[in-house]
Amino acid sequence: MLATPWRIGRTYAKTAGKRGLYLALPLYAMVLLGAAILFAGNGMDAADVVAEASRSFRLRLVLLVGWAILTLPAARVLFADEQLEVLRAFPISGAGLGGLGVAGLVVLHLGWVGLWLRGGGPLLALAALAAVLLAQGGLWWRFGGVWRLVVGALGLVAWWLVPHPAASPILVGLAAVALVNAFRAAPSPPGEGRHAVSGLGRFPAVVSAMLVAAHRADRAAVGRAFGLSLLGAAATYLACRNNPGEEASYYVRLAFGVALAVMGLAATTLGRPLTRAAGRLAWLLDLAGAPPSLQSVAQSVALALVVGGFGLLSAALASTASPREAWLGVPVVATLVGAAVAGVLSLTTRDDGRDASRQVPALLGVAVVCLAVLVTSPRAFLAALSVVSVGIVAMAARRAGEGGAS
């Protein structure tokens, strides 16, 4: 009797489960490292985070969206992977197959559930799980636009009601609707959509072409970078709220330090597909009359614009818990970090397009130097980061120009 369910579960674990594990492990390592630094360095625990999130809908929404986006690639594999079609060879109903996918999603979100369970109890944990399943299921289904907006609006209202007891059953019901429709739409591949290349001039056209190519090559990288920026904003907010009464320079250093680390990770996540896309586009841009030096600068500007936008969003979300100097400077830090990371990746990528082994030491070296300056003065940190970023971009452009001339 149990032989068939056991084989089905084992097949699921070896196909979608294995791929989902490979995608989730780096995410969990990164989140656990950040949580250890946040909790150990500020004397916080799960109860403090949940209590603050229960009082602030903005923080609650940032945490939910950040976690949902970061885990989305692994969740898609566990719930709607093409390899799940293999399981249809077994005597299993559509409901059973969907249940397997939901079980995989629950395992994926154990860390998220554990935070709310430890800090707020079972009812809050159930609401948090249903909310993230609703958010991810809503991205996959094929309902009409009006119904999708209605369910999404109801989900926002229910998440706003947390920690009211009525929020949990509402979120569970909405999550069930979203997941059912997501499962029905799973065999349908998502549309490619339209991507426009700017017609304002040669340089904006090169920048937009690189961004479009990078997005098409690795959409998940954009989501991971965006999710990282949201969780970085949440970490800054929590750290500032947990340390009231400090001098303004303390909050500025804290915001700049978190921005350097988080935006550096986001820029590296997005910079690798951007560098590969720039390499693939090089021949076409050469034919269009764009010299290699201009392509190198455009690559740095493209990454700086995207990461700077993430920094602006993070600053807006964390601004209520930090002084004006901190949230005004975070987008500047993010933009400079994006430009520097793009330059480093360009300098350390081999001619055959493969990543060189000196990329990580180079990026860590730049980060250590900037953090050492940050300890002395935030203004000196901004000045040093500006000089380093401009210098790296100029070096990358010069090297690209010399390579093109040869």
FENJO-V528946 format. One record per residue. N is the residue number from 1. RES is the residue in one small letter. PSI is psi in degrees with one decimal (999 if undefined). D_FIRST is the distance of its C-alpha to the first C-alpha in Angstrom with 1 decimal. Layout:
N/RES/PSI/D_FIRST
N/RES/PSI/D_FIRST
This chain:
1/m/-41.5/0.0
2/l/-4.8/3.8
3/a/-45.3/5.6
4/t/-49.2/6.8
5/p/-37.1/8.0
6/w/-42.3/9.4
7/r/-38.5/11.2
8/i/-47.5/12.5
9/g/-39.8/13.8
10/r/-39.6/15.3
11/t/-41.4/16.9
12/y/-43.1/18.3
13/a/-35.6/19.7
14/k/-18.8/21.3
15/t/-88.9/22.9
16/a/-38.8/24.1
17/g/-41.4/23.4
18/k/-44.1/25.6
19/r/-39.8/28.3
20/g/-36.1/28.3
21/l/-43.5/28.6
22/y/-34.7/31.7
23/l/-30.4/33.2
24/a/-29.7/32.6
25/l/-48.5/33.8
26/p/-36.8/37.5
27/l/-48.1/37.5
28/y/-38.4/36.2
29/a/-42.4/38.7
30/m/-45.8/41.5
31/v/-41.4/40.7
32/l/-37.0/40.3
33/l/-45.6/43.6
34/g/-39.5/45.3
35/a/-39.1/43.9
36/a/-41.8/45.2
37/i/-43.8/48.6
38/l/-47.8/48.8
39/f/-44.1/47.6
40/a/-37.8/49.5
41/g/-19.0/52.6
42/n/6.6/53.0
43/g/28.2/51.7
44/m/161.3/48.9
45/d/-177.9/45.4
46/a/-36.0/42.5
47/a/-37.6/44.1
48/d/-43.1/47.3
49/v/-46.5/45.6
50/v/-39.2/43.6
51/a/-43.2/46.7
52/e/-40.0/48.8
53/a/-31.9/46.2
54/s/-29.1/46.0
55/r/-26.6/49.7
56/s/112.0/50.0
57/f/-34.3/48.2
58/r/-47.8/49.6
59/l/-40.1/48.0
60/r/-42.3/44.7
61/l/-39.3/44.7
62/v/-44.8/45.7
63/l/-43.3/42.9
64/l/-50.0/40.3
65/v/-41.2/41.6
66/g/-47.0/42.1
67/w/-41.9/38.6
68/a/-40.7/37.1
69/i/-41.2/39.2
70/l/-37.2/38.6
71/t/0.4/34.8
72/l/-44.0/34.8
73/p/-44.6/34.4
74/a/-38.3/31.3
75/a/-38.8/29.9
76/r/-39.6/30.5
77/v/-42.4/28.5
78/l/-28.5/25.5
79/f/-32.7/25.6
80/a/33.7/27.3
81/d/149.0/27.3
82/e/-29.3/27.6
83/q/-16.1/24.9
84/l/-17.2/22.3
85/e/-24.7/22.8
86/v/-33.7/20.8
87/l/-16.2/17.6
88/r/-12.1/18.4
89/a/-19.1/17.4
90/f/159.9/13.7
91/p/76.2/12.3
92/i/137.9/13.4
93/s/168.9/16.2
94/g/-37.3/19.5
95/a/-39.2/18.9
96/g/-39.4/15.8
97/l/-41.6/17.9
98/g/-36.6/20.8
99/g/-37.8/18.9
100/l/-43.4/18.1
101/g/-41.4/21.8
102/v/-40.2/22.9
103/a/-40.8/20.9
104/g/-38.7/22.7
105/l/-39.6/26.0
106/v/-42.8/25.5
107/v/-41.2/25.2
108/l/-37.5/28.2
109/h/19.2/30.3
110/l/-36.1/29.6
111/g/-43.1/33.2
112/w/-43.8/34.6
113/v/-39.9/32.6
114/g/-38.1/33.6
115/l/-49.7/37.3
116/w/-31.4/37.2
117/l/-44.1/35.1
118/r/-34.1/37.5
119/g/-21.6/40.6
120/g/-8.0/39.9
121/g/175.5/36.8
122/p/-37.7/33.4
123/l/-42.9/35.0
124/l/-37.5/36.9
125/a/-40.7/34.0
126/l/-42.2/31.9
127/a/-41.5/34.9
128/a/-42.1/35.4
129/l/-46.0/31.8
130/a/-36.0/32.0
131/a/-43.3/35.4
132/v/-34.4/34.4
133/l/-37.7/31.4
134/l/-43.4/33.9
135/a/-43.7/36.5
136/q/-39.4/34.2
137/g/-35.3/32.5
138/g/-21.6/35.9
139/l/-16.6/37.0
140/w/-23.1/34.3
141/w/171.1/34.3
142/r/29.6/36.5
143/f/164.5/37.8
144/g/160.2/41.5
145/g/-39.1/43.9
146/v/-47.5/44.9
147/w/-38.1/41.4
148/r/-42.4/40.6
149/l/-38.8/43.9
150/v/-49.1/43.1
151/v/-40.7/39.7
152/g/-41.1/41.2
153/a/-41.4/44.2
154/l/-38.1/42.1
155/g/-41.0/40.0
156/l/-42.4/43.3
157/v/-43.4/44.6
158/a/-39.2/41.5
159/w/-30.4/41.7
160/w/-31.9/45.4
161/l/-22.9/44.5
162/v/133.5/42.6
163/p/26.2/42.7
164/h/138.2/43.0
165/p/-26.8/40.0
166/a/-17.4/39.9
167/a/-36.9/39.2
168/s/-53.6/35.6
169/p/-33.7/34.2
170/i/-46.3/36.4
171/l/-38.5/35.2
172/v/-44.0/31.5
173/g/-44.5/32.1
174/l/-39.0/34.1
175/a/-38.9/31.6
176/a/-42.7/28.9
177/v/-45.4/31.3
178/a/-42.8/32.2
179/l/-37.0/28.7
180/v/-46.7/27.7
181/n/-32.7/30.8
182/a/-39.2/30.4
183/f/-38.9/27.0
184/r/-31.9/28.4
185/a/-4.0/31.4
186/a/-41.0/29.5
187/p/-16.8/29.9
188/s/118.7/33.6
189/p/145.1/35.7
190/p/148.3/38.2
191/g/151.7/41.8
192/e/-32.4/44.2
193/g/178.1/46.9
194/r/141.5/50.6
195/h/123.4/52.3
196/a/141.9/56.1
197/v/132.1/58.5
198/s/140.4/61.5
199/g/18.7/64.8
200/l/-14.0/67.1
201/g/175.8/68.2
202/r/-47.6/67.3
203/f/-49.7/66.0
204/p/-32.8/63.8
205/a/-41.4/62.5
206/v/-43.5/61.5
207/v/-50.1/59.9
208/s/-34.8/57.8
209/a/-40.3/56.8
210/m/-41.3/55.4
211/l/-41.7/53.5
212/v/-44.5/52.0
213/a/-40.9/51.1
214/a/-39.6/49.5
215/h/-41.7/47.5
216/r/-34.2/46.2
217/a/-36.4/45.3
218/d/83.1/43.3
219/r/-33.1/42.7
220/a/-30.6/40.5
221/a/-38.4/43.5
222/v/-43.5/45.4
223/g/-42.8/42.7
224/r/-42.1/42.4
225/a/-41.8/46.1
226/f/-43.5/46.4
227/g/-39.6/43.7
228/l/-41.8/45.4
229/s/-37.2/48.7
230/l/-44.6/47.2
231/l/-32.7/45.7
232/g/-40.3/49.1
233/a/-41.4/50.9
234/a/-40.9/48.6
235/a/-42.0/49.3
236/t/-45.3/53.0
237/y/-48.6/53.0
238/l/-41.8/51.2
239/a/-39.5/53.4
240/c/-42.3/56.6
241/r/-28.0/55.6
242/n/-6.1/54.7
243/n/67.8/58.2
244/p/158.4/60.8
245/g/4.6/64.5
246/e/166.3/64.6
247/e/156.8/67.2
248/a/-35.7/66.7
249/s/-29.4/66.7
250/y/-46.6/63.6
251/y/-35.3/61.6
252/v/-46.1/63.0
253/r/-41.3/62.0
254/l/-47.8/58.5
255/a/-41.3/58.0
256/f/-39.8/59.5
257/g/-44.2/57.5
258/v/-40.2/54.1
259/a/-41.1/55.2
260/l/-44.5/56.1
261/a/-50.7/52.8
262/v/-45.8/50.5
263/m/-28.2/52.5
264/g/-43.4/52.8
265/l/-42.7/49.0
266/a/-41.8/48.8
267/a/-38.6/51.6
268/t/-40.9/50.1
269/t/-43.8/46.7
270/l/-25.6/48.5
271/g/-31.6/51.3
272/r/-51.5/49.3
273/p/-30.2/48.1
274/l/-40.9/51.6
275/t/-42.4/53.2
276/r/-39.8/51.1
277/a/-39.5/51.9
278/a/-37.2/55.6
279/g/-38.6/55.5
280/r/-29.8/54.0
281/l/-7.9/56.6
282/a/-44.4/59.5
283/w/-37.9/60.7
284/l/-40.2/60.6
285/l/-32.4/62.4
286/d/-44.1/65.0
287/l/-30.6/65.7
288/a/-3.6/66.1
289/g/13.2/68.8
290/a/115.1/67.0
291/p/156.4/68.1
292/p/-35.4/65.6
293/s/-40.2/67.2
294/l/-37.2/66.7
295/q/-39.0/63.0
296/s/-44.7/62.6
297/v/-40.6/64.2
298/a/-37.1/62.1
299/q/-43.5/58.9
300/s/-41.4/60.1
301/v/-40.2/61.2
302/a/-48.1/57.9
303/l/-37.0/55.8
304/a/-39.9/58.5
305/l/-45.2/58.3
306/v/-49.1/54.5
307/v/-35.6/54.3
308/g/-37.9/57.4
309/g/-41.2/55.8
310/f/-41.1/52.9
311/g/-38.2/55.5
312/l/-42.4/57.3
313/l/-44.4/54.1
314/s/-42.1/53.3
315/a/-40.2/56.9
316/a/-36.5/56.8
317/l/-34.5/53.6
318/a/0.0/54.9
319/s/-26.6/58.6
320/t/-12.5/58.4
321/a/15.1/57.9
322/s/157.0/60.4
323/p/164.9/64.0
324/r/-36.4/65.3
325/e/-33.6/66.2
326/a/-51.7/62.6
327/w/-17.3/60.9
328/l/-30.8/63.8
329/g/-21.5/63.5
330/v/-45.5/59.7
331/p/-34.2/59.8
332/v/-44.9/62.6
333/v/-45.2/60.7
334/a/-42.2/57.6
335/t/-45.2/59.8
336/l/-38.8/61.6
337/v/-42.4/58.4
338/g/-44.2/56.9
339/a/-42.5/60.1
340/a/-43.3/60.2
341/v/-41.7/56.5
342/a/-40.9/57.1
343/g/-42.6/60.2
344/v/-43.9/58.6
345/l/-38.3/55.7
346/s/-40.6/58.3
347/l/-32.4/60.4
348/t/10.1/57.6
349/t/130.5/55.9
350/r/165.6/56.9
351/d/-26.1/58.6
352/d/4.2/55.5
353/g/-6.2/53.6
354/r/154.6/51.4
355/d/134.8/51.3
356/a/156.9/53.7
357/s/-13.1/52.8
358/r/8.3/55.6
359/q/-50.4/54.2
360/v/-48.2/52.5
361/p/-37.7/55.6
362/a/-45.8/57.8
363/l/-42.5/55.9
364/l/-37.0/55.6
365/g/-44.6/59.3
366/v/-42.4/60.3
367/a/-42.5/58.2
368/v/-43.1/59.7
369/v/-45.1/63.2
370/c/-38.7/62.7
371/l/-36.2/61.1
372/a/-38.0/64.0
373/v/-35.1/66.5
374/l/-32.3/64.5
375/v/-33.6/65.2
376/t/-48.8/68.9
377/s/133.3/69.1
378/p/-36.5/66.9
379/r/-42.2/69.8
380/a/-34.1/70.2
381/f/-46.4/66.5
382/l/-40.4/66.8
383/a/-44.8/69.8
384/a/-41.7/68.3
385/l/-36.7/65.1
386/s/-46.1/67.2
387/v/-44.4/69.3
388/v/-45.1/66.2
389/s/-48.2/64.4
390/v/-41.1/67.5
391/g/-42.7/68.3
392/i/-42.6/64.8
393/v/-41.7/64.8
394/a/-40.5/68.3
395/m/-42.5/67.4
396/a/-41.1/64.4
397/a/-40.7/66.6
398/r/-43.0/69.3
399/r/-41.8/66.9
400/a/-39.5/65.5
401/g/-39.9/69.0
402/e/-38.8/70.1
403/g/-37.4/67.0
404/g/-34.8/67.8
405/a/-33.4/71.4
406/s/999/70.7
